[in-house]
Amino acid sequence: TTPSASAADPAAGAAVKAADRAHVFHSWSAQGLIDPLPIAGAEGSYFWDYDGNRYLDFSSQLVNTNIGHQHPKVVAAIQEQAAKLCTIAPGFAVDVRSEAARLVAERTPGDLDKIFFTNGGAEAVENAVRMARLHTGRAKVLSAYRSYHGATATAINLTGDPRRWPSDTASAGVIHFWGPFLYRSAFHAETEEQECERALAHLEQTIAFEGPQSIAAIILETVPGTAGIMVPPAGYLAGVREICDRHGIVFILDEVMAGFGRTGHWFAADHFGVTPDLLTFAKGVNSGYVPLGGVAISAEIAATFDQRPYPGGLTYSGHPLACASAVATMNAMAEEGIVENAADIGERVIGPALREIADRHPSVGEVRGLGVFWALDLVKNKETREPLVPYNASGAANAPMAEFAAACKRGGLWPFVNMNRTHVVPACTVTEAEAKEGLAALDEALTAADAHT
Ligand code: PMP
């Protein structure tokens, strides 16, 4: 099932690239400075280009192909649904949408039993915030620095990374606070317990100074992903839950990246025994085979919109092809033990190997994660923890990370790189042999980062 070098067709690849450069406008990019790799195909944990190079996908694209590329059951479900009913407005009752909602509700914690479908993560965040504002009659939303919630109007304001800066309207009632992150503690904490206690006290104080009666919601990624896979200390999320309850604030957990097996549970919230009022999801729900996201809604918030209309909707909400792929994905993940595989590979293979790699490489400051959701925090100096590249570096200042990424690709590994970090986020279906192959390539590529310590 792997592509052979004989499948290489550089001329076809050049044509694909030329066509791309003619009319495709790429996200997050200076259009004249990019060189997109033409892709010929993908299967399981791998994808390949037209030059005969095959890459082990340690990024899961944008951390979404939890079931791997081209899973046959999901491909078949999309084909069958396409033959039956390609599209229908959201107002109708359709078997495949009802089943997708049932399967999501069955997996989400607590009483999050009503599902509002969207086309992706940012729309899920937009709608969760709107629900919280209408439910509470309040406007402000608190979110964490070191977070990513999406690129639409409110979602980008909520985001706590530099991508917010150019489009921040500063008008959406968004307040940022510091979440827990012991390795780079905002609170000068030295233990997980201190970090947890001080982060909760800081949140309490932020709420007191903003005015609890003006705060509709607190939104957090259960395990912040893009910003660095920072597993929160035990007790933090339960503490936030208690604070929200005390002040009548809606607690939104964003599980767009952490959900559907990524952490070795169906949802990251399962690790902490915490149930939010609203839970946003996307990505892994159907591995992105057809765009899909959504909000899982508590009974209490759903009741707000029982006799009063919910003012929000999308032409493609609960799209039949997306829902069919979600049903097939969730069923295949259950039948094939894919969530259990993510937990097992993380605990037994990836975690121990990364810790051993960290011991040998001067550039690896910290290893953190769980399941198939890991980050290496790369540093110039292990003692001072100075990041390998400055915050939000680009161009020459970012050369150490660019050299590291290029070394990974030369070794047949497609990495996820963000600022001074590389994330190890393969498919939840990754085998032990594939994980070891990728870890060996990562190990070798890290010597390029070591050169800058
Ligand atoms: N929330 C989180 C936690 C995410 O990781 C992302 C995407 N990386 C989003 C929201 C936005 O999702 P989308 O790109 O599907 O709009």
Boltz pocket constraint, residues with backbone or C-beta under 6 A from the ligand:
constraints:
  - pocket:
      binder: B
      contacts: [[A, 62], [A, 119], [A, 120], [A, 121], [A, 122], [A, 123], [A, 125], [A, 148], [A, 149], [A, 150], [A, 151], [A, 221], [A, 225], [A, 226], [A, 254], [A, 255], [A, 256], [A, 257], [A, 258], [A, 282], [A, 283], [A, 293]]
      max_distance: 6.0
